[in-house]
Amino acid sequence: MSAVIDPPEPEAPALPSIGVWWPMLETSLQLEILEHPTSPLRPVVVRRIFELCELVPRPVPRSGVRLGPNERAYLAGWVHAVDWI
C-alpha cells in the first residue's frame, strides 16, 4: 500500500500580533484597513507591518494576506474605544 502526500500549500505570512503594529501604523494605512477589513492587505501594507515589528519581510502570496477574525475583532474594539470613525 502506498500513499501520495501532496506538498503543503504555501502559507500566507502570518502577521505579528496586531496589538504591536496597529498603534504604530500610519493613519492613512489604518484608514485603508478599516475601510475594507476583510479584503486582502496590499503588499506594501504587509511590508510596512513587518518593518514596524523589525522582522524580515517574507514574500506576499498573490492571494494576499487577510486579517483573521481575532484581528478584525481587535479593530472593532479599538474603533469603539477611541470612537474614531
N, C-alpha and C positions, 0 to 999 in steps of 0.2 A: 504494500500500500504506500502510495506516495502522496504528498501534499505540496501544492504550489502556494507559496506565500508571496503575496503581492508586496512590492516595496511600499513603504509607508508614504502617504501623500505628504508633500512638503507643507509644513505648518506655517501659518502666518506668524510673524514675530510677535511674541507676547509682549504687550506693553508693560512698562513698570507700573507700580501702584499709582492709581490716579491721584491719590492724596498727596503724592510727592510732586508730580509735574503740573497738575492743574493750576495751583496758585501761582506758579512761575510763568505759565504760558501767556504769551502776548494776548491782549484783549481782542485784537482782530481775529486771532485764531480761535479763541474761546467762543466768540460770536459765531464763527463759521461752524464749529462743532455743535453749538446749541441750536442752530437753525435746522440742522439735519442730523440728530444724534444717532440715527440708525443707518446712515449712509456710510460707505467706506471712507476712511480718512485719506486725504491726499498724501502722496508720498512725502511731500515737503513738511507736512504736519508731523508725520511719524518720525522723520529725521530730526525735527526740532525737539520732539519729546525725548528722544534718545540723547540729544545734545544736552538738554536741561538736566538729565539724570546722569550725565557724564558716562554714558555707556557707548560702546562701539555700535554704530548703526548696522543693522542687518538688511539684506535686500528685502524690499517690499514686494510681495507677490502681486501678480496682475489683478487678482480678485480684490486686493486691498486689505486693509486691516479695519475691523469694525470694533466699536465699543461693545463690551458684553453687557448683560443685564445688570450686573453689580455696578459697573461703571456708569451706566445710564441712571441708575438709582442714586448714585453719589451726586451726579449732576442735578437731578431733580431736587434733592435735598439742599444742595448748595444754592440753587436758584431761589428756592423757597426761603432759605435762611438769610440771604442777602437781598431778597426782593429786587433782583437785578433786571428782570425782563418785564 
